[in-house]
Amino acid sequence: MNMYKILISGGTGLIGKDLQEKLLQKNHEVVILSRKPKKKNEYRWNISDNYIDENAFKGITHIIHLAGAGIADKRWTTKRKKELIDSRVKSANLLFKKVKDLKIDLKGFIAASGVGFYGAVTSDKIYTEKDLPHNDFISKVCVDWENASNQFNQLNIPVTILRTGIV
């Protein structure tokens, strides 16, 4: 079995912590991007300053992009809506720029998204990847998020997007 070195954005969040543990159990090496790194495998990044410690990219084979402000953490004011989009899109854009600039030969880019892609609607319909996005704020967040992630295709890096429910 091939062992990989995986960079996780959002690795200190709920999904990221659990995922990190499972990857380590499988003997993969994991590095985490954090605004306040505390552990040996954590590297500083600051989306507002367009900064990522380039040491985080040494030898990585995959990126798992989970970073983003919590959808249900606060009321959706105009300011918060901008934060929800920017935290996902600007972080993906920054990762893309660094991978491109540093000529990182990734085997894959895996990104989170949400079932909100299909809208904040209650329905008996079972949606598939072929269904179009809804036309509301939460679907806009997901569409913008996925578009930012899909730019890795320009570098011939396979992109996988996981649409999860609210965690």
Phi, psi and omega in degrees: 000132178287137174262142183241160171248116190244127176264126180243124168267139185078021183287349178261002178277182184303308180289316183301318180297313181294317180297316179303314180299315181293321179294319178296322178298332179269010178068024172274154175269137184233131171239147187239138170267131183217147175290332180226078182298137180235331184257165183300329183266011180254139181234144184284141168216155179215106185297320181299325181265005184053045184239134168221132174298116185296341177298337180296337185269353184297114174077008182289147178250335183216154170238134171244114186259102181248354188296142175165141178300144182298122182302319186257010184288326185217165177297144183276073173285172177302317180296317181293320178301317178297318179297319180298316179288309184300321182297335179267311185286312181295326178292318177295319179298320179294317177300316180300313181301315181294316179298318180293310182298320182272358180053050179282127181266082182284146173273342178184152175237118181248128184232144173281154168208196183219158176293349174300346174310323182273002176100161177270070183234152173258127187203156173271355182293138173262117183273152175233173180298342181278346180287145180282157177292156174285181180239068175219181186298313185296325177291326177298318177304311183293317179298313179297319179299312181292321177299318179296321179290322183291349178295342177296338175300330179300335181261013182059036175257123179299134181245132174238130180242128180252117178267104181257165172281179178294132182257000000 
